[in-house]
């Protein structure tokens, strides 16, 4: 057996998680996890979550960070958990969101502090212990409040009133002079908050995403929060007035539409249409658009899978997600996958309940390869991979395959006079997601994963 077999391709075949789609593309599956305090550092609870991620093909977790100092006081616990997730090809985002972060109540200062804490934490960690981004869930139409304001439960957004029904009479507002000014100021505040948060993230080398109510485009006109609203909400920011969702898409890397319904064709697709249609027209790189499913219990029939009879198992959720992929994915270049809401509130307990506490075995990744023989950069990557093999004495086959088995790239590589194979692989036509790179020589095939962002 020659050197390429014994030195390059004799590594242990890497196991991989995945999900199968008959229409040949790979999309993200993300999961909101709000109960960080009940999870972090408790091996049985961590294992339940990671084992379910492996079983369900979860690629990303939005992990709730409640306090800006917990990433210091619990740094080691975060590092161990994130590394264990990284080892199993699950990416971790920081996450927070609350109505009171708007300027009519507490303001966004504390929200920014939490994001800055994530950036500071990352600076102390190795790559496999880092957050890849931060996701915000700040909903301006809610009426809940913190103690920092005396106007607890005041409906500053004026829920239930369409734009055309808002009063312009002085004295009708809570925050500003009129109802119309109340709403307009909130929407401008949200764009400003998004812009600032995204800037903090980008300056810190991480991504920024938001979860957004589906009805702000005006399509879901029956939503109670908007009454008879049938047109998009508009905002004015930096002197520009346009649809609110278009402002937000100017700044974020990821935009999650809270498309909560079990009927994909008649409900979910209209909820997502305007955002996808608009994002498809934007120049590359465009924000990634995710739809979402609700599994939280006690929400409403046909809104949450948990509350919908004969449609309340993990298999039902998986089927629903595949419908999202089928109807939203192929025709929308900006579509990136589905987010599931949420772990403790519903998904964990859906049948079959997530109960496995076995310590998950590590899915070995790029870092397990001998650096002097094999390199693949950058990782994660965007539009290209730099691939290099050393001490190669015979041709090898190099292929890129989706988790669904679809072949995206295939080539035969010849070694040069220095017994090296070095090539750049173009990924620009491939969708965002996780892929397998297969290197075959002699009688052995080595497989490992990489992520295209």
Secondary structure, DSSP 8 states (H G I E B T S, - for coil): --HIIIIIS-S----------TT----EEEEEE--GGGTTT-HHHHHHHHHHHHHHT--EEEEE---TTHHHHTHHHHHHHHHHHHHTT-EEEEEE--GGGSTTTT-SHHHHHHHHHHHHHHTTS-GGGS--EEEE---TT-----TT-S-TT--TT-TT--GGG---STT--SSSSSHHHHHHHHHHHHHHHHHHHHHHHHHTT-EEEEEEEGGGGS--TT-GGGTT--S--EEEETTEEEEHHHHHHTT-SEEEEE---S-IIIIIHHHHHHHHHHHHTS-SS--EEEEEEE--TTS-BTTBGGGSTT--BHHHHHHHHHHHIIIIITT-TTEEEEEEE-TTTTGGGSBS-----S-------GGGS-TTTEEEESSSBSSEEEEEEES--S-EEEEEEETTS-EEEEEEE---TTSEEEEEEE-TTS-SEEEEEEEEETTEEEEEEEEE-
